[in-house]
Amino acid sequence: MATTTFVKKTLGLNKTEGTNKSPILKPESTFKKPKLGVSQSRKKDIPEGVWTKCPKCSAMLYDKELDENLKVCYHCHFHLPITARERIHSLVETCSFEEMDASMTSVDILQFTGVTSYVSKLEAYQNSTGLKDAVITGVGKLGRHRLALGVMDFTFLGGSMGSVVGEKLTRLIETATDKGLPLAIICTSGGARMYEGMFSLMQMAKTSAALAYHAKKKLPYISVLTHPTTAGVMASFATLGDLIIAEPGAMIGFAGPRVIKDTTQAELPPGFQTAEFLLDHGLIDAIVPRKELKEKLGFYLDFMSQSQSQDTAVA
Amino acid sequence: MKHQLDFEKPIIELQRKLEELKKHPAANDIDIKLDEEIRRIEEKIEETRKQIYSELTPWQRVQLARHPRRPYTIDYLKTVFNGFSELHGDRLYADDHAVVGGFAYLDQRKVMVMGTQKGRDTKENILRNFGSAHPEGYRKALRLMRLADKFRLPIITLIDTAGAYPGIGAEERHIAEAIAVNLREMVLLNVPIIAVVIGEGGSGGALGIGVADRVLIMENAYYSVISPEGCAAVLWKDRAAAAKAAEALKITPKDLHALGLVDGVVSEPIGGAHNDPEGAAASLKAQITLHLDEVAAFKDETRLKLRYEKYRAYGHFLEKPPVSAVEPQPLPATVI
């Protein structure tokens, strides 16, 4: 469960319009600004909430423009982290997304006694992200396709999968199976959530089982791997797509690079565990830049859901 | 005695005393109470063992699960099953020796049995990769399972792995995908599946051959989402906190059973399976047979439904009740 080293800026958490029509820059105070990963020292010289430094090319990016560009650096095309809600905005038609199970929250079933309690962790992340847990699910329209869409958010406890992530995704998959809908899951996760012990591991089996029946009905499933996607999520729904798509530069793998280095005592090959590396090694169907994702998904679905009626009513 | 665990020391101390007594009967022949003394020590050993084993901590349980003299998959293939005939290879890349599998008889019943295999010594551990499978192992397992499905053979998997192998080759050949595909495909296999964690149940590497109608665990085994050391390193920033992590993660058979995460616990002789491998094998055989009889009695359809429902039910969460009881839709929809 690594924490992201990217500088995170979140305007737009509470936006109700599409990201492309980025709102007038509001004073920062109207937003609950996530504090995760924001280095304190950086704040000294830069006015808060206006500029973001690209972690790759170090260019100073005007936040408004960065938002309009879906958090992709407009100099070097580096893909900065994007929140689940921003991602949904970027993919579905305005006002078409009906969220499912929005109020579902995790419980500390093991009464995990660690350095900090699970309950306090949950509370802290709920406050800092405005999310209830690490995934948002729902049904919306992407172009002319009605689509069951799950989007994970790395800022909530490293996108880790516990009971809530597993249950929400399973319900999403089952809804897609029942209603004959195509499915897409935008993945980003450090793996199974330790705080829920074996219940987290079992979410891998649960989501995969639901996908087995979705596939049996010959419905399409596209998995999109974004930075980073690892461990238990990789070893379940993330790698079970009919298509597996990745964002450029995303770190994708099963075991963490440090663990591999420690275990094997070997030098890791250049570009190891990146989207590009996995494209070379035959896991990934295509690398699709964030700005082209919506169009590409629509294109793929045209080929994969010809037998589905486009106007199946979903209440 | 080789391979002693700290908490086994009092027993080993007594055993040494006993051996000394037995070794020098001539020197003690004036003492007519020798026999009685031997019996007294033997009783004391049993008593100490019972006491130690009745109050094992989760961390001690983990150490027992990793005991280098503990019976491994191949040992049980000889004692629980007969006529085991190994089948090799994933038909794609290699034969992974960390996973063994093949045809076998369970009494009169023809089955497909497979499991992860550790090595007893350095040489064998290199061959078996310390029981950590590469993608080939999971793909071989799935190939054998599909074979079993085609010819209506029940599947029995024995799990004893610290985890899937974290290596460069494993990543290059997509170990995560190999495990994920197994999770998905095992749900749809028409034949009965029984999985038993016989030692270490290390996370995804264990689950990769562990989706079953019945999941059993041996009394001194553990099954965990992450190794206690790994959890300690992340949450306590200190691998030495593994004992604390073992406790917090609820990974003992007793805890897992109470939480409904395993379907049964296979009891081991007092002192653990390594102390009485035959006793452990008999107990394991009885439990596998019992559960296999039960799930084999179901129609395929019913068994598949029950298997799905079993995994479907895992998870604990809170949901706000719908605001309006009239509205049957899945909770207040947030339109964004």
Interface residues (C-beta under 8 A of the other chain):
Chain A: M1 K15 T16 R85 I88 H89 C95 F97 E98 E99 M100 D101 A102 S103 M104 T105 S106 V107 I109 L110 F112 T113 G114 V115 G138 S163 V164 G166 E167 T170 R171 T175 A192 R193 M194 E196 G197 M198 F199 S200 L201 M202 Q203 M204 A205 K206 S208 A209 A210 L211 A212 Y213 A215 K216 A231 G232 M234 A235 S236 F237 A238 T239 L240 G253 F254 A255 G256 V259 I260 T263 T264 A266 L268 P269 F272 Q273 L278 H281 G282 L283 A315
Chain B: A164 Y165 P166 G167 I168 A170 E171 E172 R173 H174 I175 A176 E177 I179 A180 V181 L183 R184 E185 V187 L188 S203 G204 L207 G208 V211 Y223 S224 V225 I226 C231 V234 L235 W236 K244 A245 E247 A248 L249 K250 I251 L256 L259 L261 R307 Y308 Y311 R312 Y314 G315 H316 F317 L318 E319 K320 Q329 P330 L331 P332 A333 T334 V335 I336
